[in-house]
Amino acid sequence: MRPLRWTIAGSLLLGALGCGQDRGADSWPISRAELEGGAAPGAAPGEATYRQYCIGCHGADGRGNGGTTGADFTGPASPLRAHADAELAVSVRDGKRGASASMPAHSPVLSDAQIAQVLAYVRAQFAR
């Protein structure tokens, strides 16, 4: 379970970025409905984790606002194409600094099993 301080910090950060405003589903970085929407009943195990921890930067469409707020999982330079799950798991667990954004370490809030589930979900959802 995620500590309350992460929930509060994330809410404050998203509010500061203007994410609290109503926006269209394809607007930057994500609409309020997408951010607040939960995983559908019977959804893949990694979907709930993605929606809780990843969607704010990578977006509902996996494009990361064109790679500005997070890695674009759909494009030709997608890390899903270039890296094995073991490498990606290290990035999620320990964090990573990218060309335009940095991903914080998720080891304080996600288990290795949750990281594996979210990677499986991201591959199934966005690596087409």
N, C-alpha and C positions, 0 to 999 in steps of 0.2 A: 504494500500500500504506500502511496506517495505521502510524504510528510506535508502538513498543512503549509509550512513555509514555502514549499515549491509552488503550491497552488496560488498563494497570495502573490509571490514574486512574479509568476507567469502572468497573472491577471493584471498586475501593475505594469509590467513590460508591454503587454499587448494593448493596454489602455493608452500608454504613452505613445505607442506607434499609431494610434488612431484606429485600432481594430474594433473598438466598441461601436463604431458607427455602422449603420446598416449599409451594406454594399451588395453589389451583384455577385453571383456565384463565381464569376471569373475575375473579380477585382482583387487588387493587391491589399494585403497579402492573402486575405481570406475573409469571406463574409461572416457576419455574426452567426447566422444560421448554421453554416458549416462548422464553425468553431464550437458551437454549443451542441450540435447534433451528436448523438451517441451512435455506437455501433448497432446495427440492426440485430434483432434476436436471431440466434443461429449463425452469426457472422464468424469468420475465421478468427482464431484466437489472437492473432497479431493485429487485427483491425482495431480492437478497443485500445490496445497499447499505442498504435499509430495515432489514433484520434486524440488520445490523451497527451502524448509527449512529442509527436512529430509534425502534426498537421499545421501547427502555428507557423513553422518555417518552410516546410516542404509543400504545404498546400494540399487541398483535397484532390487536386489533379496530379500531384507528384512533380510539378514543374518548378517548385521553389522560386516562384516569381521570376522565371527565366534564369534561374541560377543565382539570383541576387540575395534572397533570404535563406536559401538552402540549396543543396545539390538538386539538379534537375534529373529526376529518375527516368524521364521519357526520351530525352534527346540522344543524339549520336555520341556525345561525350559522357553519357551516364556512367556513374560509378558501378552500376549494376552490370554493365557490359565489360568494364575494365578490371573488376576485382572479384575475387572469390568471397564467399560468405565469411570465411575465417578472417580475412582482412577487414571486411566491412564491420564485423562484430567488434574488432579491436577499436575501430574508429568510433563506433557507437558507445562502447564501454568507456574508452579513455578520452574521447573528444578528439577534434581535429580542426586545424586551422586551414581554411580554404582560401582561394584567390579573392573572394569577395565577402565571405562570411566565416564565422567560426561556430562549430558545434560543441556545446559543452559536454563534459563527461556525464554519461548516464548511469555509471556504475552505482552512484548513491541511491538511485531510485528503481533501477531495472535489474532483474536477475539475468543470468546467462540464458536461461530458458525463455524469458520474455524477449530478449534480444534476438534469439534464433527465430521465435515466432513472428516478430515484427519484420525481420528480414525476409522470411518466407512470404509474408503478406505483401510486402513491397515488391518483391519479384513477381508474384502472381498478378498483382494489380497494375503495375506500371512497366514492367520489362516485356513489352509485346513485340 
